[in-house]
Amino acid sequence: MDILAALFIDGIDLRQVPGPSTRIDLTGIQFSGPAPAPAPVTIEPHLVVIVHNPVDPDGGGRSDAALEVRFLRDGEQIARNVQPLQVEPGKFNYRLVRAELAFPDYGTVEAHCRLDLGPVTVVPYTLLPPVS
């Protein structure tokens, strides 16, 4: 299995189209955002991780894995989420991950996403000062 994308979003919508085929509509893709109040503050951004399980030409392969997301600030883990994931060979799936992220000050947190012990996909999120 492979992570195809990992993004912070406002919303996700799935819709069927002829084929049968599925469309994933993502809204509000973001890599930063204003704090809702002056720091320190805790936020709960939504992270979507989209996964593909290619067809194994030999007929083997796995259809399950553990999705681990570690949230790091300056290399230190501040939150972690682990959840099971099942994807049939040749299909796609997604998981929404939400963590409570405490920000003592404005700055960047990185979401480190991986399946089992596979390669890591890193997605930054920067908290900006509130808008006046």
Secondary structure by P-SEA (a helix, b strand, c coil): ccccccccccbbbbbbccccbbbbbbcccccbbbbcccccbbbbbbbbbbbbbccccccccccbbbbbbbbbccccccbbbbbbbbbcccccbbbbbbbbcccccbbbbbbbbbccccbbbbbbbbbccccc
